[in-house]
Amino acid sequence: MHILLTRPLEDCSEMILKFQSLGYQVSHLPLLRIEKVKYEEINFSEYGGIVFTSSNAVKFFGTANLDKNIKCFCVGNATEKKARSIGFQNTIAAEGNVKNLKELIIQSYESKNKALLYISGETISVDLDQQLLSEGFKVKRIINYKVNYNQKFDEKFVNELKLNMPDIVYVYSQNSALSFLNFIKIYQTEILWMNTNLMCIGEKTSSILNEIKWKKIFLFNPGEEEFLLYKI
């Protein structure tokens, strides 16, 4: 089986090794470039908890002068792992989507008199801060990274991909889906994906790629990638 992964290398290197160890052929097509955004200085004493909706939000977050014992809410296990790797001690993870994260915060955050610090990218699919505000929480959103589409791809890789199309491709965000659609059209590969299974996080992501004919489309949460292999 041939698997195509589309996240930046640092976000999927472990998965590449895992799939290869299981005997699968793995190709890597990074669709996005992640760039740090300069943000305002934060007075951490004003906040009783911190919220991360991606590993990139953790990666580009400066933690000097921050008490690492602050309650830290993470969207999923990968984000929690990243947070713990930089010293956060009091972490709690949802099940990989923002809806579950919101419910987790509502149930677990008891210091409503102190604001939550929400760290995110420039583009978000769910307005978590606004939803929490409507629930009576105080929330400050800080944007610390942005996403750009990759525009240039290795021609040798593209030609080899056309000759050996993947059985499965994983797409993790609406931005990735838009970049992938752009890639497909640039290289005029629209008719080559008919035997490929498309794995997407969420219906909004998959809907962007609906104009391409796929073998099947599956929705999944982060952490379910290996499980999906057995549904094919």
Buried (B, 14 or more C-beta within 10 A) or exposed (E): BBBBBBBBEEBBEEBBEBBEEEEBEBBBBBBBEBEEEEBEEBEBEEBBBBBBBBBBBBBBBEBEEBEBEBBBBBBBBBBBBBBBEEEBEBBBBBBBBBEBBBEBBEEEBEEEEBBBBBBBBEEBBBEBBEBBBEEEBBBBBBBBBBBEBBEEBEEEEBEEBEEEBBBBBBBBBBBBBBBBBBBBEEBEBEEBBEEBBBBBBBEEBBEBBEEBEBEEBBBBBBEBBEEBBEEE
